[in-house]
């Protein structure tokens, strides 16, 4: 029974790391896309 509890504990910890990592990657991609769009609009505004 102790092995199962320990295994579930580590599995839950791994799941938390995966969720936090996934959220960080999603946030990073979103922020980068917004920054790229802002730079693109500033460049097109300067050329016109």
N, C-alpha and C positions, 0 to 999 in steps of 0.2 A: 504493500500500500504506500510505503514511503517513496518508492521509486516513481510510482504514478503521480503522486503529488509533486515531487521534484520535477518530473518531466513536464507536467502541466504548467508549473510555475515558469520554467524556462521557455516553454512554448508561448505563454502569454507575454513574456518579456520580449521575445523575438517579434511577436505580432505588433507590440507597441512600437518597437524600433522601425519596423517596416512601415507602419502608418505614419509615424513622424517623418521618416525619410521621404516617403511618397508625397506628403504634404509640402515638405521643403523643396522638392524637385518641382512640383506643380507651381508653387509660389515663385520660384526662381525663373521658370519659363515664362510665367505670366508677366512678371516685372520686366524681364528682358524684352518681350514682345512690345510692351507698352513703351519702353525706352526707345526701341528701334522705330516704332511708329511716330514718336515725338520727334526724333532726329530727322526722319524722312519728311515730315510735314514742315520742319524748320528749313530743311534744304530746299524743298520745292517752293517755299515762300520767298527765299532769298533769290532764286533764279528768275522769278517772274517780275 
